[in-house]
Amino acid sequence: MSDGDTMTTPTMHYLNEGHILLFLVQVLVILGCARTLSVVCESVKIPAIAGDILAGIVLGPTLLGRVSPSLQGWLFPMDQTQSIMLETVSWLGVFFLLLSSGFHVNVGNALRSGKAAMLIGIVGVLFPIAIGYPVFSTFDSGYWGAEADAFSFSLFLAVACSITAISVVARSLGDLNISKTPEASLALSACAINDIFGWFLFIVVMSLVSTQAISAVELASTALSIVGFVALCLTLGARVLTLAMRRVEATGLRQPAATQTLIVSVGLFCGAVTQWLGIHAILGFFLAGTMAGSAEGVSDELRNSVADTLHAIFVPLFFATLGLNIDFLLGLELWPTLIFSAVAIFGKFAGAWLGAWMGGQSPQTSTLLGLVFIPGGAMEIVVATLALELALIGQTIFVAIVFAALASSILAGPLIGIQTRRMRIGDGWDKDPIAEDSRMTVA
């Protein structure tokens, strides 16, 4: 064939210089606004996540879209390519958030913590579901998503109000300088069990919606595959990751960068597996985080270095972009918001308190553990985002869940602080568990 007969296939370029320029401006504006508002929030003892979400509200249709629609439309145009670029980066924020949240879950410690932690973690999930389902069943169908029915909608909300943000709990206990006490150890172990059990139930709800069209045999096969992969990660995953980290450390590669790359790579692998199995990739990233949290030789410094990097860039982009797509003023309705907030806060408190009491803890310790379980934080917002994507819920319920997650996280810190002062924890007392329990019983 002669040169004149050679046919060339034109290269398709979906991105041009304008797309890249605007994307850089978008990230710059979002990060700058989110970090500024997060600092302001933290200065008044409000979680940084509130600043990230507030940045999206300020830059989105809720505020900027009303004050200057032309500027908001120029900065965040309805261009599909431009939207996909920002959405892709924000989803990385979700994945890395679940990865870093899993760092706080040490499966071995949780299983060795005994009956009390198991009861607190499991009852702390089941109780809010038990009281939440009949309440949410009364909600009008106008609040349902397009793919929801009465059962899946009510069950999702019941499960969503049972999720506890273990990262908020760990941060609150650390800020109060009580993270090394027996009470804090019990609380974190119970929260770890709560997270694992709660996410498993959420996966069940997702499966009810996403697998309606497949046969019973395919559904059973998918369920067994998922359960097998989860069991493999929770039992052997930490050991395999421990061996892999030792091999990486022996290579002479720069640390901790090489180990950070390994942990992120495990997250990407597990996320790809769970997505392939038919369940969202977030489960894989959470499982990878629990493997890192349970592995030997993973220091707090390493966990913090990974988490700090992820939270500095990707996580703020995710929470800020939530506000770019939703008008919170139009979506906010008083009664659904108050009802969900009340069920979520009271349900988790009462469930954890009941589990602690059943586990033989003193009334004071039971109250503390109930307060520890209150915050929904980022985890409730993540499950709400996935439910909105799956059309399980509408915009009004999404806004209600976001409000409840923020309100519970703001309340948790001061309430835990008041209870620890009543119990005189963290004031230089002898931390012997028997002596401590006797003091709490007297109190």
C-alpha positions in Angstrom: 0.0 0.0 0.0 1.5 3.4 -1.0 1.8 6.3 1.3 -1.0 8.0 -0.5 -3.3 5.1 0.3 -2.4 5.0 4.0 -5.5 5.9 6.2 -5.0 7.5 9.5 -7.5 7.5 12.3 -8.1 10.9 13.7 -7.3 11.2 17.4 -10.3 12.2 19.6 -9.5 14.9 22.2 -12.2 15.5 24.7 -10.1 17.9 26.8 -8.8 21.2 25.5 -6.7 23.9 27.2 -9.9 25.7 28.3 -11.1 22.6 30.2 -7.8 22.2 32.0 -7.5 25.9 32.9 -11.0 26.1 34.3 -10.5 22.8 36.2 -7.4 24.3 37.9 -9.3 27.4 38.8 -12.2 25.3 40.2 -9.8 23.3 42.4 -8.0 26.4 43.6 -11.2 28.2 44.5 -12.8 25.2 46.2 -9.7 24.3 48.2 -9.1 27.9 49.2 -12.7 28.4 50.3 -12.9 25.0 52.1 -9.7 25.3 54.0 -10.5 28.9 55.1 -14.0 28.0 56.3 -12.6 24.8 58.0 -10.1 26.8 60.0 -12.9 29.2 61.1 -15.1 26.3 62.1 -12.4 24.6 64.1 -11.6 27.8 65.9 -15.1 27.7 67.4 -14.9 23.9 68.1 -17.0 22.9 65.0 -15.7 19.9 62.9 -13.7 20.9 59.8 -16.1 18.9 57.6 -18.7 21.6 58.3 -16.4 24.2 56.6 -15.9 21.9 53.6 -19.6 21.5 53.1 -20.2 25.2 53.8 -17.7 26.0 51.0 -19.9 24.1 48.5 -23.0 25.9 49.8 -21.3 29.3 49.3 -20.0 28.5 45.8 -23.0 26.5 44.7 -26.6 27.5 43.7 -27.6 28.0 47.4 -25.6 31.3 47.7 -23.4 32.3 44.8 -26.1 31.1 42.3 -28.5 33.5 43.9 -26.1 36.4 44.4 -24.4 36.2 41.0 -25.8 33.5 38.7 -23.5 34.5 35.8 -20.3 34.1 37.9 -21.5 30.8 39.3 -22.4 29.6 35.8 -19.0 30.6 34.5 -17.1 29.0 37.3 -19.1 25.8 37.4 -20.7 25.5 33.9 -23.1 22.8 32.9 -20.5 21.3 30.6 -20.4 17.5 30.8 -16.7 17.2 30.3 -16.0 19.9 32.9 -18.4 18.3 35.4 -16.9 14.8 34.9 -13.4 16.1 35.6 -14.4 17.6 39.0 -16.7 14.7 39.8 -13.9 12.2 39.2 -11.6 14.0 41.6 -14.3 14.3 44.2 -15.0 10.5 44.1 -11.3 10.0 44.8 -12.1 12.0 48.0 -14.8 9.5 48.9 -12.6 6.5 48.4 -9.6 7.9 50.3 -11.9 9.1 53.1 -13.1 5.5 53.6 -9.5 4.3 53.4 -8.4 6.6 56.2 -11.5 5.9 58.2 -10.6 2.2 58.2 -7.3 3.0 59.9 -9.2 3.4 63.2 -10.6 -0.1 62.9 -8.4 -2.7 64.4 -10.3 -6.0 63.9 -8.1 -8.0 66.2 -8.4 -5.6 69.1 -12.2 -5.3 68.5 -12.6 -9.1 68.6 -10.4 -9.4 71.7 -12.2 -6.7 73.6 -14.8 -9.0 74.9 -18.5 -9.2 75.3 -19.1 -5.6 76.2 -17.6 -4.2 73.0 -19.5 -6.7 70.9 -22.8 -5.9 72.6 -22.3 -2.1 72.3 -21.3 -2.3 68.7 -24.1 -4.6 67.6 -27.0 -3.3 69.8 -25.8 0.2 68.9 -26.7 -0.6 65.2 -29.8 -2.7 65.7 -31.6 -0.4 68.2 -31.7 2.7 66.0 -32.8 0.5 63.1 -35.6 -1.0 65.2 -37.0 2.4 66.2 -36.2 4.1 62.9 -37.8 1.7 60.5 -41.4 2.2 61.7 -40.9 6.0 62.0 -39.5 6.3 58.5 -42.2 4.1 57.1 -44.6 7.0 57.8 -42.8 9.3 55.4 -44.7 10.4 52.3 -43.7 8.8 49.1 -42.7 12.2 47.8 -39.5 11.8 49.8 -38.6 8.6 48.1 -36.0 8.4 45.3 -37.0 7.2 41.8 -35.7 3.7 42.4 -37.0 3.3 46.0 -40.1 1.6 47.4 -41.5 1.8 50.9 -39.3 -1.1 52.2 -35.9 0.0 50.7 -36.5 3.7 51.5 -37.4 3.1 55.2 -34.7 0.4 55.7 -32.0 2.7 54.2 -32.9 5.6 56.5 -33.0 3.2 59.5 -29.5 1.9 58.6 -28.2 5.4 57.8 -29.2 6.7 61.3 -27.2 3.8 62.9 -23.8 4.7 61.4 -21.2 6.2 63.8 -18.2 8.2 62.6 -15.3 6.4 64.2 -12.9 9.1 63.0 -14.9 11.8 64.9 -14.9 9.6 68.0 -11.1 9.1 67.8 -10.6 12.8 67.3 -12.8 13.7 70.3 -11.1 11.3 72.6 -7.7 12.5 71.5 -8.6 16.1 72.0 -9.7 15.3 75.6 -6.4 13.4 76.2 -8.2 10.2 77.2 -7.5 8.1 74.2 -5.2 5.7 76.3 -7.8 5.1 79.0 -9.8 1.8 79.3 -13.0 3.6 78.5 -11.6 5.0 75.2 -10.2 1.6 74.2 -13.7 0.0 74.8 -15.3 2.9 72.9 -13.1 2.5 69.9 -13.4 -1.3 69.8 -17.2 -1.0 70.0 -17.2 1.7 67.2 -15.1 -0.6 65.1 -17.6 -3.4 65.4 -20.4 -0.8 64.7 -18.7 0.3 61.5 -18.2 -3.2 60.2 -21.7 -4.4 61.1 -23.3 -1.1 59.9 -21.5 -1.1 56.6 -22.5 -4.7 56.0 -26.2 -3.8 56.5 -25.8 -0.8 54.2 -24.4 -3.1 51.5 -27.5 -5.3 51.9 -29.7 -2.3 51.3 -27.7 -1.3 48.2 -28.0 -4.8 46.9 -31.8 -4.7 47.2 -31.8 -1.8 44.8 -29.0 -2.5 42.4 -29.7 -6.2 41.9 -33.5 -6.2 41.5 -33.2 -7.3 37.8 -31.0 -10.4 38.3 -32.0 -13.9 39.2 -32.0 -15.5 42.6 -29.0 -17.7 41.7 -27.0 -14.7 40.5 -27.9 -12.8 43.6 -26.9 -15.7 45.9 -23.6 -16.0 43.9 -22.9 -12.3 44.3 -23.7 -12.4 48.0 -21.4 -15.4 48.7 -18.6 -13.7 46.7 -18.9 -10.5 48.7 -19.1 -12.3 52.0 -16.1 -14.4 51.1 -14.0 -11.4 50.1 -14.9 -9.5 53.2 -14.1 -12.5 55.4 -10.7 -12.9 53.6 -9.8 -9.2 54.1 -10.8 -9.2 57.8 -9.0 -12.5 58.6 -5.9 -12.8 56.4 -5.7 -9.3 55.0 -3.8 -7.7 57.9 -1.2 -10.6 57.9 -0.7 -10.3 54.1 -0.3 -6.5 54.3 2.1 -6.9 57.2 4.4 -9.2 55.1 4.1 -6.9 52.1 5.1 -3.8 54.2 8.1 -5.7 55.6 9.2 -6.5 52.0 8.8 -2.9 51.0 10.8 -1.7 54.0 13.6 -4.1 53.1 13.9 -2.6 49.6 15.5 0.5 50.7 12.9 2.8 49.1 12.3 6.1 50.8 10.0 5.8 53.8 7.2 6.4 54.6 6.4 7.3 51.0 6.8 3.7 49.8 4.5 2.3 52.5 2.0 5.0 51.8 2.0 3.9 48.1 1.5 0.3 49.2 -1.5 1.2 51.4 -3.1 3.3 48.7 -2.5 0.5 46.1 -4.2 -2.0 48.4 -7.1 0.4 48.6 -7.3 0.7 44.8 -7.1 -3.1 44.4 -9.8 -3.9 47.0 -12.0 -1.1 45.6 -11.7 -2.6 42.1 -12.6 -6.1 43.4 -15.7 -4.9 45.3 -16.8 -2.9 42.3 -16.3 -5.9 40.0 -18.3 -8.0 42.5 -21.3 -5.7 42.0 -20.9 -3.7 45.2 -19.6 -0.1 45.3 -15.8 0.4 45.5 -16.2 2.3 48.8 -16.5 -1.0 50.6 -13.1 -2.1 49.2 -11.4 1.0 50.3 -12.9 0.7 53.8 -11.7 -2.9 54.0 -8.2 -1.9 52.9 -8.2 0.7 55.6 -9.1 -1.9 58.2 -6.3 -4.1 57.0 -3.9 -1.3 57.5 -5.4 -0.5 60.9 -5.0 -4.1 62.0 -1.6 -4.7 60.4 1.6 -5.0 62.6 4.1 -2.3 62.3 1.7 0.4 61.2 2.5 3.3 63.5 0.2 6.2 64.4 2.7 8.5 62.6 2.3 6.5 59.4 -1.5 6.4 59.6 -1.6 10.2 60.3 0.7 11.0 57.5 -1.5 9.1 55.0 -4.7 10.6 56.5 -3.3 14.1 56.6 -2.3 14.0 52.9 -5.7 12.7 51.8 -7.7 15.1 54.0 -5.7 18.1 52.9 -6.7 17.7 49.2 -9.1 15.0 48.2 -11.6 14.9 51.1 -12.4 18.7 51.1 -13.0 18.5 47.3 -15.6 15.8 47.8 -17.6 17.5 50.6 -17.4 20.9 48.9 -18.7 19.6 45.6 -21.8 18.2 47.4 -23.0 21.8 47.7 -22.2 22.6 44.0 -25.0 20.3 42.8 -27.7 20.9 45.5 -29.7 23.9 46.5 -29.8 23.5 50.3 -32.4 26.2 50.8 -34.8 24.5 48.4 -34.0 21.0 49.8 -34.3 21.9 53.5 -37.6 20.9 55.1 -38.0 21.3 58.9 -39.9 18.1 59.9 -38.0 15.5 58.0 -34.8 17.0 59.2 -35.8 17.2 62.8 -37.3 13.6 62.8 -34.2 12.1 61.2 -31.9 14.0 63.5 -33.9 13.0 66.6 -34.0 9.3 65.6 -30.3 9.2 64.7 -29.0 10.9 67.8 -31.4 9.3 70.3 -31.3 5.9 68.6 -27.5 5.6 68.7 -27.2 7.0 72.2 -29.8 4.6 73.6 -28.5 1.6 71.6 -24.9 2.0 72.8 -26.1 2.7 76.4 -28.3 -0.4 76.3 -25.4 -2.5 74.9 -23.0 -1.2 77.6 -25.5 -1.9 80.3 -26.1 -5.4 79.0 -22.3 -5.8 78.9 -22.0 -5.1 82.6 -20.7 -1.5 82.5 -21.5 1.0 85.2 -24.3 3.6 84.5 -21.7 6.4 84.1 -19.6 4.4 81.6 -22.8 3.4 79.7 -23.7 7.1 79.4 -20.3 7.9 78.1 -20.4 5.2 75.5 -23.9 6.3 74.5 -22.5 9.8 73.9 -19.5 8.5 72.0 -21.9 6.8 69.5 -23.8 10.0 68.7 -21.7 11.5 65.8 -22.7 10.6 62.3 -20.1 12.8 60.7 -18.6 12.0 57.3 -19.9 8.4 57.2 -23.6 9.4 57.3 -22.9 11.9 54.5 -21.1 9.3 52.4 -24.0 6.8 52.7 -26.4 9.6 51.9 -24.4 10.5 48.8 -24.5 6.9 47.6 -28.2 6.7 48.3 -28.8 9.8 46.3 -26.8 8.4 43.4 -28.8 5.2 43.5 -32.1 7.2 43.6 -33.0 5.7 47.0 -33.7 9.2 48.4 -34.6 12.6 47.1 -32.9 15.9 47.7 -34.9 16.8 50.9 -33.8 13.6 52.7 -30.2 14.1 51.6 -30.2 17.6 53.1 -31.8 16.2 56.3 -29.1 13.5 56.7 -26.3 16.1 56.1 -27.8 18.4 58.7 -28.1 15.5 61.2 -24.5 14.4 60.6 -23.1 17.8 61.2 -25.4 18.5 64.2 -24.5 15.2 65.9 -20.8 15.7 65.3 -20.9 19.2 66.8 -22.8 18.1 69.9 -20.7 15.0 70.5 -17.4 16.7 71.6 -18.8 19.0 74.3 -21.1 16.2 75.7 -18.3 13.7 75.9 -16.2 16.3 77.6 -18.8 17.0 80.2 -19.3 13.3 80.9 -15.5 12.6 81.2 -15.2 15.4 83.7 -18.1 14.0 85.7 -16.3 10.7 85.7 -12.9 12.4 86.4 -11.2 10.6 83.5 -8.0 12.0 82.1 -7.1 14.1 85.1 -4.1 12.1 86.2 -6.1 9.4 88.0 -4.7 5.9 88.2 -6.0 4.2 85.0 -6.2 0.7 86.5 -9.4 -0.6 85.0 -10.7 -2.1 88.3 -9.9 1.0 90.3 -11.4 3.2 87.6 -14.6 1.2 87.4 -15.0 1.4 91.2 -14.6 5.2 91.1 -17.2 5.4 88.3 -19.6 3.2 90.2 -19.4 5.5 93.2 -19.9 8.5 90.9 
